[in-house]
């Protein structure tokens, strides 16, 4: 979504779109990184 928002801003120059982009960028940086996400979906036990 952030890439789309930037593309719309680049084409339109809309300040509202830029502010939305910055908010999405900030939210992305505030999210903790979860490097174990691929292991959360294992269907079999590890022995």
C-alpha positions in Angstrom: 0.0 0.0 0.0 2.8 2.4 0.8 4.3 2.0 -2.7 0.9 2.7 -4.3 0.5 5.8 -2.1 3.9 7.1 -3.1 3.1 6.5 -6.8 -0.2 8.4 -6.5 1.7 11.3 -4.8 4.4 11.4 -7.4 1.8 11.6 -10.2 -0.6 14.1 -8.5 1.5 16.1 -6.1 -1.4 15.9 -3.6 -0.3 17.0 -0.2 -3.0 14.8 1.4 -1.5 11.8 -0.3 2.0 12.7 0.8 0.7 13.1 4.4 -0.9 9.6 4.1 2.4 8.2 2.8 4.3 9.7 5.7 1.8 8.2 8.2 2.0 4.8 6.6 5.8 5.1 6.7 5.8 6.0 10.3 3.5 3.0 11.2 5.7 0.7 9.3 8.8 1.8 11.3 6.9 1.5 14.6 6.0 -2.2 14.0 8.3 -4.6 15.7 10.2 -7.0 13.3 9.0 -10.5 13.6 11.7 -12.7 12.1 10.1 -15.9 13.3 7.0 -15.5 11.1 7.9 -18.3 8.8 8.1 -20.7 11.8 4.7 -19.8 13.2 2.9 -21.8 10.6 4.7 -25.2 11.0 2.2 -28.0 11.0 4.4 -30.7 12.4 6.3 -31.0 15.7 10.0 -30.8 15.8 11.7 -33.6 17.7 
